[in-house]
Amino acid sequence: MVRTILAIVVIVLSGYSLITQTFELMPYYMFILGAFILVSGFVELQKDRKGFWGYMNIVISLFIFIFYIPYFL
């Protein structure tokens, strides 16, 4: 449910940015994308598929959060 809502928000924001050619919402888009990837990583780990992609999703989302912190401060 949460993954679906985050995916819809990411698609709407990216579509809006592409159509209007304004990129001032990009930090928010990336923050929500990072949250989506983080939730996807946790879902993979909860399904007892403790493979590479669950941990990789969490690492990628943390990288996105760390990289975009200066845009929010």
N, C-alpha and C positions, 0 to 999 in steps of 0.2 A: 504494500500500500504506500509506504513512504517512498520507496524507489520509484513507483509510478508517478507520484506527485512531483518528485524532484526531476524526473525525466521530462515531464510535461513542461515544467517551468524552464528548464534548460533549453528545450526546443523552442518555446515561445520567445524567450529572450534572444536566442541566437537568430531566429527568423526575423525578429524586429530589428536587430542590428544589421542584418543583411539587406533588408528592404529599405530602411531609412538611411543607411550608410553613416550612422552615428555610433561611435564606439565608447561613449562615456559610461555605458552600463557594463563594460567588459569586466571590471573587478568583481562586480556582483555576480555576473555570469560565471566567472571562474570560481568564486566562492561556493556557489550552489553546485557547480560541477564537481568540485572537490568533496562536498558533502555527499553527492550521489555516488562517487567512487568509493568513499569511505563506507557508506551503508552497503554497497555491493560487496566490498571486501568482508565486512562482518557477516553478511548473509552467507557468503561462501564458506567462512569458517564455521558457522553454526550448522551447516549442512554436513558436517563431519568430512568435508573434502579439504583436508588440511594440506592442500597442495601449494603450488607455486603462486597461483593467481590470487588467492585470498590475501596472502601477505603482500604481494606486489601491488594490489589495489590500495591497501592501507599505506604503503610507502609512497605511492604516487600521490595520494590525497594529502598526506602530510607535507610533501614537497610543494604542492600547490598552495596549501595554507601558509607555509613559511615564506614562499616567494611573494604572495600577495598581501602579507601583513602591512608593509609600508603604504599601500594604497588606502588602507582603512584608518591609519593613524594620522 
